[in-house]
Amino acid sequence: MLSLRKVGAAVIQEIAKDEADTTQTVTLTYQLPSEVVQALQEEAARNGRSLEDEILQFLSKTLPRPKPATPEEIERRKVRFRRFIGAWNSGDPHSSDNERIDADLAREYGEGLDSYGSSDAT
């Protein structure tokens, strides 16, 4: 039987596919003048970030933002998300009881999220 956590993880993974489809990781190597590197290192230290994170932050602020999703893209995402509605049946007719849901969430959050997404999580 599927657990609610596994269904939630599947939904998150499915939604994340859209984001993964439009992003990629690239490793770049540049030779920068020492004064530029020093300025970046100083800024990173002020902000409590690594040099790599500081460069990424700088580029994120400087480069143009991605275009917002088109209405067609939004609808496509909604359709993909809706596939999961009703995909899980707990077998318990009272599983939608808000007090039980609150208690389940409190219990789960109390256990921590270290096992989130792991194959042995139930």
N, C-alpha and C positions, 0 to 999 in steps of 0.2 A: 504494500500500500504506500502511496506517495505521502510524504509529510508536507505540511504547510510550508515549512522552511525550504524544502526541495522545489516545490512549485514556485515559491517566491524567487528562488535563485534562478529557476528556468526563465521566469518572466524577465528578470533583470538581465540575464544573458541575452535573451532575444532582443530586448530594447537596445542593449549595448552593441549588438551587431550593426545597427544603423550607424552608431558613432564610429565603430571600428572600420566600417566600409568607407568612411570619408577621411580617416586619419591614418598616418603612417609614421613610423619612427625612422629617422635618418641620422646617421652619424657623420658629422662634419669635422674636418680638421683645417684650422686656419692658423697662419702665423700672424700674430698681432704685435704691434709695437709694444714695448715694455711699459710705456706710460699708459696705454689703453688697458693692458692687463692689470696694472697697479690700480688704476681708477676703478675697474670692475671689482677687484678684490676688496678694495676699501668699501665700496658700496655694498657688496655682499656681506661684509662683516657688520656694517651698520644695520643691515636688514636681517641679520641672523640666518643668512642663506649660504649655500655652497656657491662656488664660482659658477658651476654649471646651471644651478637654479637661478642665479642672478641674470645670467645671459638669457636664459629662457624667458624670464620675467620681462627683461628689456625688449626682447623680440616680440613677445606677446603684446606689449603695450604699443610698440612701434609699427608693427605690420598691420595691414588692413584686416578687419574682422571678417569671418566667413559670412556669406549671405544668409539671411534668415531662410528657414525652410519655406518652400512654396506651399500653397494650399494643397496641391496634389501630394506633396511629400508628407505633410501633416496627416492627410487622410490615409495614406499608405501605412504610416506608423500606427494610426488608430486601428486599422484593420488587423495589423499584425498583433497588436495588444489584445484586441477583442477575441482572438483565437483562444486565449487562456481563460476567458470568463466561463465559469461552469466546468472547467477542465478537471476539477478535483471534487470528489465527493467523500466527505469524512465518514459517512454512514451514520452520523449522529444528527438527528433532526433538530437538536438544540445548539448546534455548533455556531450559529450566528448570534447567540446570546452575547450582548455587549459586555456584561459583567464577566462572563467566562473568557471572552477575548482579552479584556483588560488584564485579568489574572494570568492568562497564558503569556501575554506580552511582558508583564512584570517578571514572571518566572524566567522567561527566555533572556530578557535583558539582564536579569540578575546573574545568570550563568555566564554572561560575557559573550562576545561575538568571535572568539578565537576559532571556533569550529565552523564559522559561517562558510558555506560553500564546500565544505569537505565532504567526501563521499560517505563518511560514517555518521554524519549529522542526521538526526531524525526529526 
